Amino acid sequence: MDRIKINNSYIEILEGDITEMDTDAIVNAANDRLIMGGGVAGAILKKGGNIIQEECNRIGGTYVGGAVITTGGKLKASYVIHAVGPRMGEGDEDNKLKMATLNSLKLADENHLKSIAFPAISTGIFGFPIDRCADIMLKTTIQYLKEGSSIEKVVFCLYGKRSFDTFKNALEKLKKEIDE
């Protein structure tokens, strides 16, 4: 696990299963209709139960770059923040991923949550390159925490060694920039 401190908050990188995180919220890499099918969403639905999809159905959807919050159902996390990342090729992908990250952090703060765990949003079937994802999500989180937040811990819970290594290396590079 790699970790850095920003103000009164920590950013941690770890390899694991996001559905096992006991943070206040976990982030679902959602689609704009909030239909929980495969990938991260499918795993969250399977472990958390249908109540999560039922709440998503009531919300009805959100825009690319947006985020909404539901219960965590039977998960260890009390809440799921559904963040809609971009599909590669749709245009303005970097900014949309930045906004999905930022809106998730804002929702966590608005709901007085102290900890949140993110996956590598949009890097699965949406085809976003993992190295760009790591750079954008980490820079956005660092900037957000620098401006002041009541979030105490932001975890990037990565599935697989390649994703973990990519985020770890990106964080180490950003740590050097912060220290300079």
C-alpha positions as CSV (number, residue, x, y, z in Angstrom):
1,M,0.0,0.0,0.0
2,D,1.3,3.4,-0.9
3,R,0.0,6.5,0.9
4,I,0.5,10.3,0.9
5,K,-0.9,13.0,3.2
6,I,-2.6,16.1,1.8
7,N,-3.7,18.5,4.6
8,N,-5.7,16.3,7.1
9,S,-6.5,13.6,4.5
10,Y,-4.7,10.6,3.2
11,I,-4.6,9.1,-0.3
12,E,-3.9,5.4,-0.4
13,I,-3.3,3.0,-3.3
14,L,-4.0,-0.7,-2.8
15,E,-4.7,-3.8,-4.8
16,G,-7.9,-5.6,-4.0
17,D,-11.7,-6.1,-4.3
18,I,-13.6,-2.8,-4.0
19,T,-16.7,-4.7,-2.8
20,E,-14.7,-5.7,0.3
21,M,-13.8,-2.1,1.3
22,D,-15.1,-0.9,4.6
23,T,-14.9,2.8,3.7
24,D,-18.0,4.9,4.1
25,A,-18.6,4.8,0.4
26,I,-17.3,2.9,-2.6
27,V,-17.5,4.3,-6.1
28,N,-19.1,2.4,-8.9
29,A,-17.9,2.9,-12.4
30,A,-21.4,3.5,-13.7
31,N,-23.1,4.1,-17.1
32,D,-25.4,7.1,-17.6
33,R,-28.6,5.0,-17.2
34,L,-27.3,3.5,-13.9
35,I,-27.9,0.0,-15.1
36,M,-25.6,-2.3,-13.1
37,G,-24.5,-5.0,-15.5
38,G,-20.9,-6.2,-15.7
39,G,-17.5,-5.2,-14.4
40,V,-17.3,-3.2,-11.1
41,A,-21.1,-2.5,-11.2
42,G,-21.9,-6.2,-11.6
43,A,-19.7,-7.2,-8.7
44,I,-21.2,-4.4,-6.5
45,L,-24.8,-5.5,-7.4
46,K,-24.0,-9.2,-6.7
47,K,-22.5,-8.5,-3.3
48,G,-24.7,-5.5,-2.2
49,G,-28.1,-6.7,-3.4
50,N,-30.9,-5.5,-5.6
51,I,-31.7,-2.5,-3.3
52,I,-28.8,-0.7,-5.0
53,Q,-30.2,-1.2,-8.5
54,E,-33.7,-0.3,-7.2
55,E,-32.4,3.1,-5.9
56,C,-30.6,3.6,-9.2
57,N,-33.9,3.0,-11.0
58,R,-35.6,5.6,-8.9
59,I,-32.8,8.1,-9.7
60,G,-33.1,7.2,-13.3
61,G,-29.7,8.2,-14.6
62,T,-27.1,11.0,-14.7
63,Y,-24.8,12.6,-17.2
64,V,-21.3,11.5,-18.2
65,G,-19.0,13.2,-15.6
66,G,-21.8,13.1,-13.0
67,A,-22.3,11.1,-9.8
68,V,-25.2,10.1,-7.6
69,I,-25.4,8.3,-4.3
70,T,-27.3,5.2,-3.1
71,T,-27.3,2.9,-0.2
72,G,-24.6,0.2,0.0
73,G,-27.1,-2.5,0.6
74,K,-25.3,-5.6,2.1
75,L,-21.8,-4.2,1.4
76,K,-19.4,-3.2,4.1
77,A,-19.6,0.3,2.7
78,S,-22.7,2.2,3.8
79,Y,-23.0,4.0,0.4
80,V,-22.3,3.5,-3.3
81,I,-21.4,6.6,-5.3
82,H,-22.2,5.9,-9.0
83,A,-19.8,7.9,-11.1
84,V,-20.2,8.0,-14.9
85,G,-16.9,8.0,-16.7
86,P,-16.4,8.5,-20.4
87,R,-16.2,6.0,-23.2
88,M,-13.1,6.4,-25.3
89,G,-13.9,8.0,-28.6
90,E,-16.9,10.1,-27.3
91,G,-14.8,13.3,-27.0
92,D,-13.6,15.4,-24.1
93,E,-12.8,12.2,-22.2
94,D,-10.1,13.6,-19.9
95,N,-12.4,16.4,-18.6
96,K,-15.3,14.0,-18.2
97,L,-13.2,11.6,-16.1
98,K,-11.9,14.6,-14.0
99,M,-15.6,15.7,-13.4
100,A,-16.7,12.1,-12.5
101,T,-13.9,12.0,-9.9
102,L,-14.6,15.6,-8.6
103,N,-18.3,15.1,-8.4
104,S,-17.8,11.8,-6.4
105,L,-15.6,13.6,-3.9
106,K,-18.1,16.5,-3.6
107,L,-20.9,14.0,-2.9
108,A,-18.8,12.3,-0.2
109,D,-18.3,15.7,1.5
110,E,-21.9,16.8,1.1
111,N,-23.0,13.6,2.8
112,H,-20.4,14.0,5.6
113,L,-18.5,10.8,4.6
114,K,-15.0,10.4,6.0
115,S,-13.7,7.7,3.6
116,I,-14.2,6.8,0.0
117,A,-12.8,4.1,-2.3
118,F,-12.4,4.5,-6.1
119,P,-11.8,1.9,-8.8
120,A,-10.0,2.9,-12.0
121,I,-13.1,4.5,-13.6
122,S,-13.7,3.9,-17.4
123,T,-10.7,1.6,-17.8
124,G,-12.7,-1.6,-18.4
125,I,-15.2,-1.9,-21.3
126,F,-15.2,1.9,-21.7
127,G,-11.6,1.6,-22.9
128,F,-9.9,4.5,-21.1
129,P,-6.1,4.1,-20.9
130,I,-5.1,3.2,-17.3
131,D,-2.1,5.5,-17.2
132,R,-4.2,8.5,-18.2
133,C,-6.9,7.4,-15.8
134,A,-4.4,7.2,-12.9
135,D,-2.9,10.6,-13.7
136,I,-6.3,12.4,-14.0
137,M,-7.9,10.8,-11.0
138,L,-4.9,11.3,-8.7
139,K,-4.3,14.9,-9.7
140,T,-8.0,15.7,-9.3
141,T,-8.1,14.2,-5.9
142,I,-4.9,15.9,-4.7
143,Q,-6.2,19.3,-5.9
144,Y,-9.6,18.7,-4.2
145,L,-8.0,17.7,-0.9
146,K,-5.6,20.7,-1.0
147,E,-8.6,23.1,-1.2
148,G,-10.0,21.6,2.0
149,S,-12.3,18.7,2.6
150,S,-13.7,16.8,5.6
151,I,-12.8,13.5,3.8
152,E,-10.1,11.8,5.9
153,K,-9.2,8.9,3.5
154,V,-9.4,8.4,-0.3
155,V,-8.5,4.9,-1.4
156,F,-7.8,3.9,-4.9
157,C,-8.6,0.2,-4.8
158,L,-7.2,-1.4,-7.9
159,Y,-8.1,-4.7,-9.4
160,G,-5.0,-6.5,-10.7
161,K,-1.3,-5.9,-10.4
162,R,-1.0,-3.8,-13.6
163,S,-3.6,-1.3,-12.5
164,F,-2.1,-1.2,-9.0
165,D,1.4,-0.6,-10.3
166,T,0.2,2.1,-12.7
167,F,-1.5,4.0,-9.9
168,K,1.4,3.5,-7.5
169,N,3.9,4.8,-10.0
170,A,1.7,7.8,-10.9
171,L,1.3,8.6,-7.1
172,E,5.1,8.4,-6.6
173,K,5.6,10.8,-9.5
174,L,3.0,13.2,-8.1
175,K,4.5,12.9,-4.6
176,K,7.8,14.2,-5.9
177,E,6.1,17.1,-7.6
178,I,4.3,18.0,-4.3
179,D,7.5,17.7,-2.3
180,E,9.4,20.1,-4.7
